[in-house]
Amino acid sequence: MHSNKVQRSTLWLALFTVQLLFALSYIFSKLLMDAFPPMIWALIRSSVTAVIMIATALLLKRPKPPLTLRFIVPLLLFSIMGGAMTQGLYLLGLHYTSSTNSSILYTLSPLMTLAAVI
């Protein structure tokens, strides 16, 4: 029973931390864009994330897919669309608006996607 309670509190702490960091990212990104143009900041964010993900993958030592063109080409395409392009457009939009407006629009994205599908 005690173990379950510890796991539950760890889970809540992790969820709270993620939400706090997510909320603060709008404010920090807006402040950092005074020092860096939006696309440079997107490149920095994406590069740091890539380094963290590669290090995590190497530490976990999980099975890896074969590095063939059939695997690499879609991976690069989806990485550009999902990572670089999304971050660049998000930060470019944030450059022209407030962090509050940006967070509201970003939060509404799943709802807008649902409306478009319907």
Buried (B, 14 or more C-beta within 10 A) or exposed (E): EEEEEEEEEEEEEEEEEEEEEEEEBBEEBBEBBEEBEBBBBBBEBBEEEEEEEEEEEEEEEEEEEEEEEEEEEEEEEEEEEEBBEEBBEBBBBBBEEEBEEBBEBBEEEEEEEEEEEE
